[in-house]
Amino acid sequence: MILAVASGKGGTGKTTVAVSLARVAAGLPGPPVRLLDCDVEAPNAALFLNPSLDRRRETGLLVPRLDEERCTLCGRCVEVCVTSAWVLAGGRLHLAEDLCSGCGSCVHQCPEKALSDRLRRLGELRAGTAGELAFAEGRLEVGQGRATPIIHELKKWQAEGGERVILDAPPGSSCAVRETLRGADYALLVTEPSPFGLHDLEQVLEVARDLMAIPCGVIVNRSQGRDEAVEEFCRKRDLPVLARIPFRRELAEAYAEGRPLDESFPEIRETWRALLERLESEVSS
């Protein structure tokens, strides 16, 4: 089973839920549990887990390298480039690397074999363990703007059959979120009972359920008990409210100290156990 934890905006408690849920899942009978921090621009799940990270791997995007001695300036690379990364001007070829998608079309179609692949470093992957929990994260290099290839490589690197996997998605509804959600059996959408929270919940719901056909449920963070606006929103969209995390000062203090939710709020453990059982039943049926 693969669960994705997502939110339409940052700061709603997405990582808080993902870490706590993974910790509880790791203590239950069944297959091993792996948590992947796919929020590669700001990975912070490790702050709550203090994992031992003993494996690292450079990752990036394959972009073309030009051998000017073999190049005849035929312009075939310019013709096949769908992102207009190649420009032929002033009797020379120029590559705008930030536009290159790494598709490899120019390399494969160059008649003179003047192009070859090289790795453009975008970031790093790290993996290890936190107790019984397997953990891995991706980190985008400062100044780089392509999170999606790192998320793709992180999921590919850590793919092992038969595991229970929890994906901590980036906030929002961007391409990076879609890459994280791809292949998930269920999406847990974390929101807060505020106008901003509901607006952004609608955005990520459109991506997860309407575009990608992934079953979804809602977890309300900072709940004050009734959450009428959230309830109404979910009722109109036939969206189940699966759990609530109360709005308490002591939980905020525990978060600031880097303590996981299930440690500072032990009552949530039974909620997570019941939720995991429910989702495993729904996914397998």
C-alpha positions as a LaTeX table, in Angstrom:
\begin{tabular}{lrrr}
\hline
Residue & $x$ (\AA) & $y$ (\AA) & $z$ (\AA) \\
\hline
Met1 & 0.00 & 0.00 & 0.00 \\
Ile2 & 1.26 & 3.46 & $-0.93$ \\
Leu3 & $-0.19$ & 6.44 & 0.96 \\
Ala4 & 0.54 & 10.01 & $-0.05$ \\
Val5 & 0.16 & 12.81 & 2.48 \\
Ala6 & $-0.47$ & 16.12 & 0.74 \\
Ser7 & $-1.80$ & 19.60 & 1.40 \\
Gly8 & $-2.78$ & 22.55 & $-0.75$ \\
Lys9 & $-0.55$ & 24.94 & 1.20 \\
Gly10 & 2.48 & 24.88 & 3.43 \\
Gly11 & 2.19 & 24.95 & 7.19 \\
Thr12 & $-0.96$ & 22.86 & 7.53 \\
Gly13 & 0.77 & 19.97 & 9.32 \\
Lys14 & 1.38 & 17.64 & 6.38 \\
Thr15 & 4.81 & 16.49 & 7.57 \\
Thr16 & 3.52 & 16.25 & 11.14 \\
Val17 & 0.90 & 13.75 & 9.94 \\
Ala18 & 3.24 & 11.83 & 7.60 \\
Val19 & 5.93 & 11.31 & 10.26 \\
Ser20 & 3.52 & 10.33 & 13.00 \\
Leu21 & 1.56 & 7.98 & 10.75 \\
Ala22 & 4.75 & 6.30 & 9.55 \\
Arg23 & 6.02 & 5.82 & 13.11 \\
Val24 & 2.78 & 4.17 & 14.19 \\
Ala25 & 2.64 & 2.02 & 11.04 \\
Ala26 & 6.20 & 0.80 & 11.65 \\
Gly27 & 5.15 & $-0.55$ & 15.04 \\
Leu28 & 2.24 & $-2.57$ & 13.65 \\
Pro29 & 2.40 & $-6.16$ & 12.36 \\
Gly30 & 2.79 & $-6.51$ & 8.63 \\
Pro31 & 5.23 & $-5.52$ & 5.88 \\
Pro32 & 8.07 & $-3.05$ & 6.52 \\
Val33 & 7.25 & 0.67 & 6.38 \\
Arg34 & 9.17 & 3.27 & 4.40 \\
Leu35 & 8.73 & 7.04 & 4.65 \\
Leu36 & 9.89 & 9.13 & 1.68 \\
Asp37 & 10.24 & 12.88 & 2.17 \\
Cys38 & 9.39 & 14.13 & $-1.32$ \\
Asp39 & 9.26 & 17.78 & $-0.29$ \\
Val40 & 12.72 & 18.18 & $-1.80$ \\
Glu41 & 12.81 & 21.98 & $-1.66$ \\
Ala42 & 12.32 & 21.97 & 2.12 \\
Pro43 & 12.70 & 18.43 & 3.50 \\
Asn44 & 12.19 & 18.47 & 7.25 \\
Ala45 & 10.79 & 15.06 & 8.19 \\
Ala46 & 14.29 & 14.12 & 9.39 \\
Leu47 & 14.08 & 16.84 & 12.05 \\
Phe48 & 11.43 & 14.78 & 13.84 \\
Leu49 & 13.00 & 11.36 & 13.22 \\
Asn50 & 16.73 & 11.96 & 13.67 \\
Pro51 & 17.48 & 9.09 & 11.26 \\
Ser52 & 20.81 & 7.45 & 10.59 \\
Leu53 & 21.46 & 8.29 & 6.94 \\
Asp54 & 24.16 & 5.94 & 5.66 \\
Arg55 & 23.46 & 6.04 & 1.91 \\
Arg56 & 23.79 & 9.04 & $-0.37$ \\
Arg57 & 23.52 & 9.45 & $-4.11$ \\
Glu58 & 23.93 & 12.39 & $-6.44$ \\
Thr59 & 20.97 & 12.93 & $-8.72$ \\
Gly60 & 20.07 & 15.22 & $-11.56$ \\
Leu61 & 19.02 & 15.49 & $-15.17$ \\
Leu62 & 20.73 & 14.16 & $-18.28$ \\
Val63 & 21.42 & 17.10 & $-20.58$ \\
Pro64 & 23.34 & 17.15 & $-23.89$ \\
Arg65 & 27.05 & 17.85 & $-24.21$ \\
Leu66 & 28.12 & 19.30 & $-27.57$ \\
Asp67 & 31.26 & 18.21 & $-29.42$ \\
Glu68 & 31.85 & 21.30 & $-31.56$ \\
Glu69 & 34.45 & 19.55 & $-33.72$ \\
Arg70 & 31.89 & 17.00 & $-34.93$ \\
Cys71 & 28.97 & 19.45 & $-35.17$ \\
Thr72 & 28.08 & 20.64 & $-38.70$ \\
Leu73 & 25.42 & 23.13 & $-37.52$ \\
Cys74 & 22.74 & 21.20 & $-39.41$ \\
Gly75 & 20.12 & 22.40 & $-36.93$ \\
Arg76 & 18.50 & 19.01 & $-36.33$ \\
Cys77 & 18.74 & 19.48 & $-32.54$ \\
Val78 & 16.89 & 22.79 & $-32.84$ \\
Glu79 & 14.15 & 21.14 & $-34.89$ \\
Val80 & 13.45 & 18.27 & $-32.47$ \\
Cys81 & 13.71 & 20.22 & $-29.20$ \\
Val82 & 10.17 & 20.64 & $-27.88$ \\
Thr83 & 11.23 & 23.12 & $-25.18$ \\
Ser84 & 13.30 & 25.37 & $-27.49$ \\
Ala85 & 16.39 & 24.85 & $-25.37$ \\
Trp86 & 18.67 & 24.80 & $-28.42$ \\
Val87 & 19.31 & 28.04 & $-30.33$ \\
Leu88 & 21.39 & 28.38 & $-33.50$ \\
Ala89 & 22.68 & 31.93 & $-33.72$ \\
Gly90 & 25.82 & 33.67 & $-34.88$ \\
Gly91 & 27.16 & 30.48 & $-36.44$ \\
Arg92 & 27.09 & 28.61 & $-33.12$ \\
Leu93 & 24.77 & 26.36 & $-31.15$ \\
His94 & 23.69 & 27.50 & $-27.69$ \\
Leu95 & 21.90 & 25.41 & $-25.04$ \\
Ala96 & 19.65 & 27.00 & $-22.41$ \\
Glu97 & 20.02 & 24.32 & $-19.73$ \\
Asp98 & 17.15 & 25.66 & $-17.63$ \\
Leu99 & 14.79 & 24.93 & $-20.54$ \\
Cys100 & 16.15 & 21.45 & $-21.28$ \\
Ser101 & 13.76 & 18.69 & $-20.18$ \\
Gly102 & 16.37 & 15.93 & $-20.51$ \\
Cys103 & 14.27 & 13.99 & $-23.01$ \\
Gly104 & 17.33 & 12.98 & $-25.07$ \\
Ser105 & 15.75 & 13.56 & $-28.49$ \\
Cys106 & 18.58 & 15.75 & $-29.72$ \\
Val107 & 21.22 & 13.25 & $-28.62$ \\
His108 & 19.50 & 10.36 & $-30.38$ \\
Gln109 & 18.71 & 12.27 & $-33.57$ \\
Cys110 & 21.97 & 14.11 & $-34.15$ \\
Pro111 & 23.20 & 12.78 & $-37.52$ \\
Glu112 & 26.85 & 13.54 & $-36.71$ \\
Lys113 & 26.78 & 11.99 & $-33.20$ \\
Ala114 & 28.03 & 15.33 & $-31.92$ \\
Leu115 & 25.85 & 15.19 & $-28.80$ \\
Ser116 & 26.22 & 12.96 & $-25.76$ \\
Asp117 & 24.55 & 12.80 & $-22.33$ \\
Arg118 & 26.00 & 14.33 & $-19.21$ \\
Leu119 & 24.55 & 14.62 & $-15.72$ \\
Arg120 & 23.51 & 18.07 & $-14.60$ \\
Arg121 & 23.48 & 17.85 & $-10.81$ \\
Leu122 & 20.18 & 18.95 & $-9.29$ \\
Gly123 & 20.52 & 17.57 & $-5.79$ \\
Glu124 & 21.11 & 14.57 & $-3.58$ \\
Leu125 & 19.24 & 11.53 & $-2.29$ \\
Arg126 & 19.80 & 10.21 & 1.25 \\
Ala127 & 18.53 & 7.04 & 2.89 \\
Gly128 & 18.77 & 5.21 & 6.18 \\
Thr129 & 16.66 & 4.18 & 9.14 \\
Ala130 & 14.93 & 5.65 & 12.16 \\
Gly131 & 14.34 & 2.74 & 14.49 \\
Glu132 & 12.13 & 0.24 & 12.68 \\
Leu133 & 11.24 & 2.79 & 10.03 \\
Ala134 & 13.06 & 2.96 & 6.69 \\
Phe135 & 13.52 & 6.57 & 5.64 \\
Ala136 & 14.76 & 8.45 & 2.58 \\
Glu137 & 14.70 & 12.05 & 1.42 \\
Gly138 & 15.59 & 14.13 & $-1.62$ \\
Arg139 & 17.29 & 17.52 & $-1.40$ \\
Leu140 & 17.20 & 20.05 & $-4.22$ \\
Glu141 & 20.46 & 21.92 & $-4.76$ \\
Val142 & 20.32 & 25.60 & $-3.82$ \\
Gly143 & 19.63 & 27.65 & $-6.95$ \\
Gln144 & 18.07 & 24.80 & $-8.91$ \\
Gly145 & 14.42 & 24.89 & $-9.90$ \\
Arg146 & 13.53 & 21.36 & $-10.98$ \\
Ala147 & 12.10 & 19.34 & $-8.12$ \\
Thr148 & 10.24 & 16.77 & $-10.22$ \\
Pro149 & 13.28 & 14.78 & $-11.48$ \\
Ile150 & 14.58 & 14.41 & $-7.91$ \\
Ile151 & 11.22 & 13.13 & $-6.66$ \\
His152 & 11.07 & 10.68 & $-9.56$ \\
Glu153 & 14.55 & 9.37 & $-8.81$ \\
Leu154 & 13.86 & 9.18 & $-5.06$ \\
Lys155 & 10.78 & 7.00 & $-5.60$ \\
Lys156 & 12.58 & 4.88 & $-8.18$ \\
Trp157 & 15.68 & 4.43 & $-5.96$ \\
Gln158 & 13.63 & 3.37 & $-2.96$ \\
Ala159 & 11.06 & 1.21 & $-4.75$ \\
Glu160 & 10.81 & $-2.22$ & $-3.13$ \\
Gly161 & 7.88 & $-4.60$ & $-3.50$ \\
Gly162 & 5.63 & $-5.59$ & $-0.62$ \\
Glu163 & 6.29 & $-2.54$ & 1.55 \\
Arg164 & 3.94 & $-0.03$ & 3.08 \\
Val165 & 5.12 & 3.33 & 1.76 \\
Ile166 & 4.17 & 6.78 & 3.02 \\
Leu167 & 5.00 & 9.74 & 0.79 \\
Asp168 & 5.33 & 13.23 & 2.26 \\
Ala169 & 4.43 & 15.41 & $-0.73$ \\
Pro170 & 5.46 & 19.02 & $-1.36$ \\
Pro171 & 2.77 & 21.59 & $-0.53$ \\
Gly172 & 0.55 & 22.95 & $-3.27$ \\
Ser173 & $-0.67$ & 21.42 & $-6.50$ \\
Ser174 & 2.36 & 21.72 & $-8.79$ \\
Cys175 & 4.04 & 19.18 & $-11.08$ \\
Ala176 & 6.16 & 18.08 & $-8.12$ \\
Val177 & 2.99 & 17.18 & $-6.22$ \\
Arg178 & 1.67 & 15.21 & $-9.19$ \\
Glu179 & 4.96 & 13.31 & $-9.43$ \\
Thr180 & 4.72 & 12.43 & $-5.74$ \\
Leu181 & 1.09 & 11.32 & $-6.04$ \\
Arg182 & 1.72 & 9.18 & $-9.12$ \\
Gly183 & 1.27 & 5.52 & $-8.19$ \\
Ala184 & $-0.32$ & 6.21 & $-4.79$ \\
Asp185 & $-3.23$ & 4.05 & $-3.67$ \\
Tyr186 & $-4.72$ & 6.75 & $-1.46$ \\
Ala187 & $-4.13$ & 10.44 & $-0.72$ \\
Leu188 & $-4.53$ & 11.91 & 2.75 \\
Leu189 & $-5.20$ & 15.63 & 2.33 \\
Val190 & $-4.27$ & 17.69 & 5.38 \\
Thr191 & $-6.11$ & 20.96 & 5.86 \\
Glu192 & $-6.89$ & 23.53 & 8.51 \\
Pro193 & $-10.28$ & 25.15 & 9.28 \\
Ser194 & $-9.55$ & 28.49 & 7.65 \\
Pro195 & $-10.55$ & 30.14 & 4.33 \\
Phe196 & $-7.00$ & 29.74 & 3.02 \\
Gly197 & $-6.93$ & 26.10 & 4.10 \\
Leu198 & $-10.19$ & 25.31 & 2.29 \\
His199 & $-9.21$ & 27.18 & $-0.85$ \\
Asp200 & $-5.95$ & 25.28 & $-1.18$ \\
Leu201 & $-7.58$ & 21.97 & $-0.20$ \\
Glu202 & $-9.80$ & 22.39 & $-3.25$ \\
Gln203 & $-6.75$ & 22.89 & $-5.47$ \\
Val204 & $-4.97$ & 19.72 & $-4.37$ \\
Leu205 & $-8.24$ & 17.75 & $-4.46$ \\
Glu206 & $-8.64$ & 18.67 & $-8.13$ \\
Val207 & $-5.19$ & 17.27 & $-8.84$ \\
Ala208 & $-5.38$ & 14.11 & $-6.72$ \\
Arg209 & $-8.94$ & 12.95 & $-7.27$ \\
Asp210 & $-10.29$ & 14.76 & $-10.31$ \\
Leu211 & $-7.19$ & 14.58 & $-12.53$ \\
Met212 & $-5.37$ & 11.51 & $-11.19$ \\
Ala213 & $-8.37$ & 9.46 & $-9.95$ \\
Ile214 & $-6.75$ & 8.74 & $-6.57$ \\
Pro215 & $-9.16$ & 8.10 & $-3.67$ \\
Cys216 & $-8.87$ & 10.87 & $-1.08$ \\
Gly217 & $-9.75$ & 11.61 & 2.53 \\
Val218 & $-9.23$ & 14.64 & 4.74 \\
Ile219 & $-7.36$ & 15.11 & 8.01 \\
Val220 & $-8.15$ & 18.35 & 9.83 \\
Asn221 & $-5.28$ & 19.91 & 11.75 \\
Arg222 & $-5.74$ & 22.62 & 14.40 \\
Ser223 & $-9.32$ & 21.45 & 14.79 \\
Gln224 & $-11.47$ & 23.36 & 17.27 \\
Gly225 & $-14.06$ & 20.60 & 17.40 \\
Arg226 & $-16.82$ & 21.50 & 14.98 \\
Asp227 & $-15.06$ & 22.76 & 11.86 \\
Glu228 & $-18.36$ & 23.53 & 10.13 \\
Ala229 & $-16.77$ & 24.98 & 7.00 \\
Val230 & $-14.59$ & 21.91 & 6.49 \\
Glu231 & $-17.52$ & 19.59 & 7.13 \\
Glu232 & $-19.66$ & 21.43 & 4.59 \\
Phe233 & $-16.88$ & 21.44 & 2.02 \\
Cys234 & $-16.31$ & 17.70 & 2.40 \\
Arg235 & $-20.02$ & 16.87 & 2.41 \\
Lys236 & $-20.60$ & 18.66 & $-0.90$ \\
Arg237 & $-17.66$ & 16.84 & $-2.49$ \\
Asp238 & $-18.37$ & 13.41 & $-0.99$ \\
Leu239 & $-15.03$ & 13.52 & 0.80 \\
Pro240 & $-14.58$ & 11.66 & 4.11 \\
Val241 & $-13.11$ & 13.43 & 7.14 \\
Leu242 & $-10.81$ & 10.72 & 8.51 \\
Ala243 & $-9.26$ & 12.34 & 11.58 \\
Arg244 & $-8.86$ & 15.56 & 13.53 \\
Ile245 & $-5.85$ & 16.94 & 15.37 \\
Pro246 & $-6.90$ & 19.40 & 18.09 \\
Phe247 & $-5.74$ & 23.00 & 18.30 \\
Arg248 & $-3.66$ & 22.86 & 21.48 \\
Arg249 & $-0.74$ & 24.93 & 22.71 \\
Glu250 & 1.16 & 21.87 & 23.98 \\
Leu251 & 1.13 & 20.35 & 20.48 \\
Ala252 & 2.61 & 23.53 & 19.02 \\
Glu253 & 5.30 & 23.51 & 21.70 \\
Ala254 & 6.12 & 19.86 & 20.95 \\
Tyr255 & 6.37 & 20.67 & 17.24 \\
Ala256 & 8.76 & 23.53 & 17.96 \\
Glu257 & 10.92 & 21.12 & 19.97 \\
Gly258 & 10.98 & 18.58 & 17.14 \\
Arg259 & 8.87 & 15.95 & 18.91 \\
Pro260 & 6.60 & 13.76 & 16.70 \\
Leu261 & 2.86 & 14.09 & 17.11 \\
Asp262 & 2.33 & 10.53 & 18.36 \\
Glu263 & 4.87 & 11.18 & 21.13 \\
Ser264 & 3.34 & 14.45 & 22.32 \\
Phe265 & $-0.26$ & 13.37 & 21.70 \\
Pro266 & $-0.43$ & 9.60 & 22.46 \\
Glu267 & $-4.20$ & 9.50 & 21.92 \\
Ile268 & $-3.61$ & 9.88 & 18.17 \\
Arg269 & $-1.94$ & 6.45 & 17.96 \\
Glu270 & $-5.23$ & 4.57 & 18.14 \\
Thr271 & $-6.69$ & 6.92 & 15.52 \\
Trp272 & $-3.77$ & 6.18 & 13.18 \\
Arg273 & $-4.04$ & 2.42 & 13.81 \\
Ala274 & $-7.73$ & 2.41 & 12.95 \\
Leu275 & $-7.10$ & 4.62 & 9.91 \\
Leu276 & $-4.35$ & 2.36 & 8.57 \\
Glu277 & $-6.56$ & $-0.71$ & 8.99 \\
Arg278 & $-9.40$ & 1.03 & 7.19 \\
Leu279 & $-7.25$ & 2.16 & 4.28 \\
Glu280 & $-5.56$ & $-1.22$ & 3.87 \\
Ser281 & $-9.01$ & $-2.81$ & 3.70 \\
Glu282 & $-10.23$ & $-0.26$ & 1.14 \\
Val283 & $-7.11$ & $-0.50$ & $-1.02$ \\
Ser284 & $-7.10$ & $-4.32$ & $-1.07$ \\
Ser285 & $-10.82$ & $-4.64$ & $-1.84$ \\
\hline
\end{tabular}
